[in-house]
Amino acid sequence: MSALQTLAADAVQIKGNLGSIGYGLAAIGPGVGVGIIFGNGTQALARQPEAAGLIRANQILGFVLCEALALIGLVMPFVYPYK
């Protein structure tokens, strides 16, 4: 048996829900996005404190959009279950 056939046979034997791995990978993007949003927002507040209301509103909007992506990543394994 060749090495390729052995790898193919082992790959078929994977069992379980791979959706949890997919969600773990899907959570990386929103996590990085939230870090960038609040890091840049803190810098903007330090440079221009008089615009705190506008900056904070934009931070919250960006945070909500990033977390919506995380929730979509959480729901997708249930919508399209592993078969």
N, C-alpha and C positions, 0 to 999 in steps of 0.2 A: 504494500500500500504506500502510495507516495505521501509526501508531507502535506501536499495540498488536500488530498482526500482525508487525511487524518484531521486537519484543521476544520474542514467542512463538516465532518462527523461530530466533532466536539461542539461546533457552533450550533448544531441542530438540537443539542441536549440542554441548551439554556432554558430554564424554566423560571416562572415567577412573573411578577408585574414589572415591566421595564418602564412603566409610567413614572415611578418614583425617581428613577435615574433621569428621565426627561425633565421632571420638575426641578430637580437639583440643578440641571444645566440651565433651565429657563430662569431660575432665580438669580443667576449670576448677573445678567444684564440689568435688571431693575436695581439690584444692590449697588452696582457700580454707578448707575444713573443717579441714585439718591445721594451717594457720596459726592459726586460731582456737583449736583445741584446745591447741596448745603455748604460744600467747600467754597464754591464760587459766590454763593450768597453771603457767606461770612466775610469774604474779601471785599465784596461790594459794600457791605455795611460799614466796614472799617474805612473805606475810601470816601464814602458819601453817606454819613449818618442821617442827613436830613431827608433822604429818600427811603427811610426804613419801611414805611407803610407799603410803598409800591414794590420794593424788593421782597418783602415778606409775602405779599400776595402772589408774586410770581413764583416764589419758592414753593408755596403750598400748592399752586396749580401744577408745577412740575412734579412734585412729590406724588400727587394724586394720579397723574398720568403714568408715572413709573410703577406705582403700586397696582394700577389696573392691569399692566402687563404681567405682573407677578400673579395676580388672581386668574388671569386667562391661562397662564401656564399651569396653575393648580387645577383648573377645571378640565383642561383638555384630556388628561388621561382617563377621566370618567366619561367624557363625551365619546371618545374613540378608544374603547378598552382594548387591551392586548388580546389577540386571538391566537 
